């Protein structure tokens, strides 16, 4: 009896049908080229099961463009012929939006003003205009155009941006003014979100003070950079602020030419990070570990300071001033061309408080920043000694607060700089951001 029932259900799912007509309602500003592929797949349905699968796929594909508030469908029998009629109802989103809010920057709060126009050309294209203004003379302005180029998966995007950024690097006693443009592709893969792009930047190192050291003054003035970048990012965590499980990893690489393709002024830059989160068995505790590393490879005598790596600060190695680990000249951080950093964290719910917004935080972080990248021919033991000699670390305890897209950390830190050139600062540190070491 059970076998007969299964066969009967199977016949129902595979029952032959014919779709005679598909009506689309509500596509006022959307081009037919976006909808026709979905209509064709629905018209091609030959069984009841296939019809419902194609309808589900059409809903998913159209929602992925981000231009519809709702997508629904209705199936009825046609009066004059033995066929089905499908009504595809679309409700388009408001085409213009403006948002004013706060955003977490490099350990500072930025005022964010953004405007977006969606479905500009009728093919799901948004134009985004964004302005971020910080309290320390840091600001950025950019306009970005995105074009979906696959009707099957709308996340395949072509992007093009114009931007202008002003960043006050007080820890390195200068301001970086960058104006540029970039274009490229963003493609989802099984390994994560892949993006690649070509950029052209015009940069100016300015606002030097009387106490700006000579090594930074050598970078002053205008310069140009043409670069090709690509990156791969995979995020399998269950929360952006307090992940309790999952892995997040990122790998990015850049090939750059400086000052109008002058011979020899080229470098290759690569960096990546990985974070692993897991619950401690039989406890409410969460253990998180992270590792970051990067290097710049070039025959150039001096890499521009805007492209160097920096370590230290509330989002990096705790217990040090911002950019407080690594080579220094006076009170200014000089940056480096190779680094490695790691962190271990233990998060616990607050006792007697049921809110998920707060966590007790025990941590240890450390790393090394080198002024010169070790040669690929250098013995591994010598490279390890270089990083060991420049190693600085810290430990501490604090309170972490979930603020939605990121978190705030209030940590009391105990730095252990050893013999490294650094700027330790024992005491209370406040960190605000999304990605922490």
C-alpha positions in Angstrom: 0.0 0.0 0.0 2.8 2.4 0.8 4.5 1.8 -2.5 1.3 2.5 -4.4 0.8 5.7 -2.5 4.3 6.9 -3.4 3.7 6.1 -7.0 0.5 8.0 -7.0 2.2 11.1 -5.6 5.0 10.9 -8.1 2.5 10.8 -11.0 0.9 14.0 -9.6 4.2 15.8 -9.6 5.1 14.6 -13.1 1.7 15.2 -14.6 2.0 16.7 -18.1 0.9 20.3 -18.4 1.1 23.2 -20.9 1.6 26.8 -20.1 -0.2 28.8 -22.7 0.2 32.4 -21.5 2.3 34.4 -19.0 1.2 37.8 -18.0 3.5 40.3 -16.3 2.0 43.0 -14.1 3.7 45.9 -12.4 7.0 46.2 -14.5 6.7 49.9 -15.1 10.3 51.0 -15.1 12.0 47.6 -15.8 13.2 46.5 -19.2 11.6 43.4 -20.7 15.2 42.0 -21.2 15.2 41.4 -17.4 11.9 39.5 -17.3 11.8 37.7 -20.7 14.3 35.0 -19.7 12.1 34.1 -16.7 9.0 34.1 -18.8 10.6 31.8 -21.3 11.6 29.3 -18.6 8.0 29.3 -17.3 6.5 28.8 -20.8 8.9 25.9 -21.2 7.5 24.0 -18.2 6.1 20.6 -19.2 5.2 19.1 -15.8 3.6 20.5 -12.7 6.8 20.0 -10.7 8.9 21.8 -13.4 6.4 24.7 -13.4 6.7 25.3 -9.6 10.5 24.9 -9.7 10.7 27.5 -12.6 8.3 29.9 -10.7 10.5 29.6 -7.5 13.6 30.2 -9.6 12.0 33.3 -11.2 11.1 34.7 -7.8 14.7 34.2 -6.6 16.3 35.7 -9.7 14.1 38.8 -9.8 14.4 39.4 -6.0 18.2 39.2 -6.4 18.3 42.4 -8.5 17.1 44.4 -5.4 14.6 46.5 -7.4 11.4 44.7 -6.4 9.5 45.0 -3.1 7.6 41.8 -3.9 7.3 39.1 -6.6 4.3 36.8 -6.6 2.6 34.5 -9.1 -0.8 33.0 -9.7 -1.6 30.0 -11.9 -5.1 29.5 -13.4 -6.7 27.4 -16.2 -7.4 29.1 -19.5 -11.0 29.2 -20.6 -10.8 28.3 -24.2 -7.9 25.9 -24.4 -6.5 23.1 -22.3 -3.5 25.1 -20.9 -2.5 27.1 -17.9 -2.2 30.9 -17.6 0.4 32.4 -15.2 0.2 35.9 -13.8 3.6 37.3 -12.6 2.9 40.3 -10.3 5.8 42.6 -9.6 5.9 45.6 -7.2 8.9 47.9 -7.9 10.8 49.6 -5.1 11.0 53.4 -4.7 13.7 54.5 -7.1 15.3 57.1 -4.9 16.5 56.8 -1.3 18.5 58.9 1.0 20.0 57.8 4.2 21.9 59.6 7.0 23.6 57.7 9.8 26.8 56.8 11.6 29.5 54.5 10.4 32.5 52.8 12.1 35.7 53.9 10.5 39.4 53.3 11.5 38.5 53.6 15.2 36.4 56.7 14.7 32.8 57.4 14.1 32.0 58.8 10.7 28.8 60.7 9.6 27.5 58.8 6.6 25.3 60.4 4.0 24.3 58.1 1.2 21.9 58.4 -1.8 20.9 55.6 -4.1 19.0 55.5 -7.4 18.0 52.0 -8.4 17.0 50.6 -11.8 18.4 53.7 -13.5 18.5 52.3 -17.0 15.7 49.7 -16.5 18.1 46.7 -16.2 18.6 46.6 -12.5 21.5 49.2 -12.4 21.9 51.2 -9.2 23.9 54.4 -8.8 25.2 55.0 -5.3 26.5 58.3 -4.0 28.2 58.2 -0.6 29.9 60.8 1.7 31.6 60.0 5.0 32.9 62.7 7.2 35.0 62.0 10.3 35.9 64.1 13.3 39.6 64.2 12.6 39.6 65.8 9.2 39.1 62.5 7.5 36.5 62.3 4.7 35.6 60.3 1.6 33.3 60.9 -1.3 32.5 58.4 -4.0 30.0 57.6 -6.7 29.5 54.0 -7.9 27.6 52.5 -10.8 26.8 48.8 -10.9 25.6 46.8 -13.8 24.3 43.2 -13.5 25.4 41.2 -16.4 23.7 37.8 -15.9 20.0 37.3 -15.6 20.5 34.0 -13.9 22.4 35.3 -10.9 22.1 39.1 -10.4 25.0 39.2 -8.0 27.4 39.1 -11.1 28.1 42.8 -11.3 30.2 45.2 -13.3 31.2 48.3 -11.2 32.7 51.6 -11.9 33.5 54.3 -9.3 34.9 57.8 -8.9 36.2 58.8 -5.5 38.0 61.4 -3.4 39.4 60.6 0.0 41.1 62.7 2.7 42.7 60.7 5.5 44.4 62.4 8.4 47.1 59.9 9.5 48.0 61.7 12.8 50.0 58.6 13.9 52.3 59.2 10.9 52.1 63.0 11.0 50.6 63.6 7.5 47.4 63.7 5.5 46.8 61.6 2.4 44.7 63.1 -0.3 43.6 60.5 -3.0 41.5 61.1 -6.1 40.9 58.2 -8.4 38.7 55.9 -10.4 38.2 52.1 -10.5 36.3 49.6 -12.5 35.9 45.9 -12.4 33.8 42.8 -11.7 32.3 41.1 -8.6 31.5 37.4 -9.1 30.1 34.9 -6.5 32.0 31.6 -6.5 31.9 28.4 -4.5 34.9 29.7 -2.7 33.4 33.0 -1.8 33.0 36.5 -3.3 35.6 37.2 -6.0 36.3 40.7 -7.2 38.9 42.2 -9.6 39.4 45.7 -10.8 41.7 48.2 -12.4 42.4 51.5 -10.5 44.1 54.8 -11.2 44.9 57.1 -8.3 46.4 60.5 -8.0 47.8 61.0 -4.5 49.2 63.8 -2.5 51.0 63.5 0.9 50.5 66.9 2.6 49.9 68.7 5.8 53.4 68.0 7.2 54.1 69.5 10.6 57.4 70.9 11.9 57.9 67.7 13.9 57.3 65.4 10.8 60.5 63.3 10.6 62.6 63.1 7.4 61.6 59.5 6.4 58.0 60.7 6.0 59.0 64.0 4.4 60.6 62.0 1.6 57.1 60.7 0.6 55.7 64.3 0.5 54.1 65.6 -2.8 52.1 64.3 -5.7 52.3 60.8 -7.2 50.2 58.5 -9.4 49.5 54.8 -9.1 47.9 52.4 -11.6 47.0 49.1 -10.2 45.2 45.8 -10.8 43.7 44.2 -7.7 41.8 41.0 -7.1 40.4 39.6 -3.9 38.5 36.5 -2.6 36.4 36.7 0.5 34.5 33.9 2.2 32.3 34.5 5.3 30.6 31.5 6.9 30.1 33.1 10.4 26.7 33.3 12.0 27.0 36.9 13.2 29.0 40.0 12.2 29.5 41.2 15.8 29.7 38.0 18.0 30.1 35.0 15.8 29.7 31.7 17.7 30.7 29.5 14.9 32.1 29.6 11.4 35.1 30.7 9.4 35.8 34.1 7.7 38.8 34.4 5.4 40.1 36.9 2.9 42.9 37.0 0.4 43.8 40.1 -1.7 46.6 40.9 -4.1 47.7 43.9 -6.0 50.1 44.7 -8.9 50.9 48.4 -9.1 52.9 50.7 -11.3 53.9 54.2 -10.0 54.4 57.5 -11.7 53.2 56.9 -15.3 54.7 53.5 -15.9 58.3 54.5 -15.1 60.7 51.6 -15.5 61.4 49.9 -12.2 58.6 51.6 -10.1 56.5 48.5 -9.7 55.5 46.4 -6.7 53.4 43.3 -5.8 51.4 43.4 -2.6 49.5 40.6 -1.0 47.8 40.1 2.3 45.2 37.9 3.9 43.5 37.0 7.1 41.5 34.1 8.6 39.3 33.9 11.6 37.9 30.7 13.2 35.1 30.7 15.8 33.7 27.8 17.8 31.8 27.2 21.0 33.6 25.7 24.0 31.9 22.3 24.6 29.4 22.2 27.5 29.8 26.0 28.2 28.3 29.3 26.9 31.9 30.4 26.0 33.0 31.2 22.5 36.7 30.9 21.5 37.9 32.9 18.5 41.3 32.8 16.9 42.6 34.9 14.0 45.7 35.2 11.9 46.8 38.0 9.5 49.9 38.3 7.2 51.1 40.3 4.3 54.1 41.3 2.2 55.2 43.8 -0.5 57.7 42.6 -3.0 59.6 45.2 -5.2 63.1 46.3 -6.3 62.1 49.9 -5.5 64.2 51.7 -2.9 61.2 53.3 -1.2 57.6 52.1 -1.3 55.0 54.9 -0.9 53.8 55.3 2.6 50.2 55.0 1.5 50.8 51.4 0.4 52.7 50.2 3.5 51.3 48.0 6.3 50.7 49.2 9.8 50.0 47.5 13.1 48.7 48.5 16.5 45.6 50.0 17.8 42.2 49.0 19.3 41.2 47.0 16.2 44.7 45.5 15.7 47.2 44.6 18.4 45.5 46.0 21.6 47.5 48.0 24.2 49.3 50.2 21.7 48.6 53.5 20.1 47.1 53.5 16.6 49.9 52.4 14.3 52.0 51.9 17.4 53.8 48.7 16.5 56.8 48.6 14.2 59.4 51.0 12.8 59.3 54.5 14.1 61.0 57.9 13.8 60.3 60.0 16.9 56.6 59.8 17.5 55.7 58.9 13.9 55.0 55.4 12.6 56.9 54.6 9.4 55.1 51.4 8.4 56.6 48.3 7.0 56.6 45.9 4.0 55.9 42.6 5.8 53.9 41.7 8.8 52.3 38.8 10.7 49.7 39.2 13.5 47.6 36.8 15.5 44.9 37.0 18.2 43.1 34.6 20.6 39.8 35.6 22.3 37.4 34.2 24.7 33.9 35.6 24.9 31.4 35.0 27.7 27.9 36.2 28.4 27.6 38.7 31.3 26.3 37.0 34.5 22.7 37.9 35.5 22.2 39.8 32.2 20.1 38.0 29.5 20.9 40.5 26.7 22.9 39.2 23.8 24.4 42.6 23.2 27.1 42.3 25.8 30.1 40.0 26.2 33.0 39.7 28.6 36.2 39.6 26.6 39.6 38.0 27.5 42.2 38.3 24.8 45.9 38.1 23.8 47.1 39.7 20.6 50.6 40.0 19.0 52.6 40.5 15.9 55.6 41.7 14.0 56.1 44.4 11.4 59.3 44.6 9.3 60.7 47.5 7.5 62.0 45.2 4.7 60.4 42.1 3.3 62.6 39.1 3.7 64.1 37.8 0.4 62.5 34.6 -1.0 66.0 33.1 -1.0 66.4 33.9 2.7 66.5 30.8 4.9 63.3 30.2 6.8 65.1 30.2 10.1 66.5 33.7 9.4 63.1 35.0 8.5 61.6 33.5 11.7 64.3 35.2 13.7 63.5 38.6 12.1 59.8 38.3 13.0 60.7 37.0 16.5 63.0 40.0 17.1 60.3 42.5 16.2 57.5 40.7 18.1 55.2 42.7 20.3 52.2 41.4 22.2 49.5 42.3 24.7 46.8 40.7 26.8 43.8 42.1 28.7 40.2 41.9 29.7 37.2 44.0 28.6 33.6 44.4 27.7 32.3 44.0 24.1 29.0 45.6 22.9 27.1 44.6 19.8 26.0 47.6 17.8 24.4 45.8 14.9 26.9 45.8 12.0 29.9 45.7 14.3 30.9 46.0 17.9 32.5 48.4 20.5 35.2 47.0 22.8 36.2 48.6 26.1 39.4 46.8 27.0 42.0 47.2 29.8 45.3 46.3 28.1 48.7 45.2 29.3 51.2 45.7 26.5 54.4 43.7 26.3 56.6 45.4 23.7 59.9 43.7 24.6 62.8 45.4 22.7 60.6 46.4 19.8 60.3 50.0 18.6 56.7 50.7 19.6 54.3 53.0 21.4 52.7 51.0 24.2 49.9 52.5 26.2 48.7 50.5 29.2 45.2 51.2 30.4 41.7 51.5 29.0 41.3 51.4 25.2 38.1 51.8 23.2 37.7 50.2 19.8 34.9 50.6 17.3 34.6 48.7 14.1 33.6 45.6 12.1 36.8 43.6 11.6 39.1 43.1 14.5 42.3 41.1 14.9 
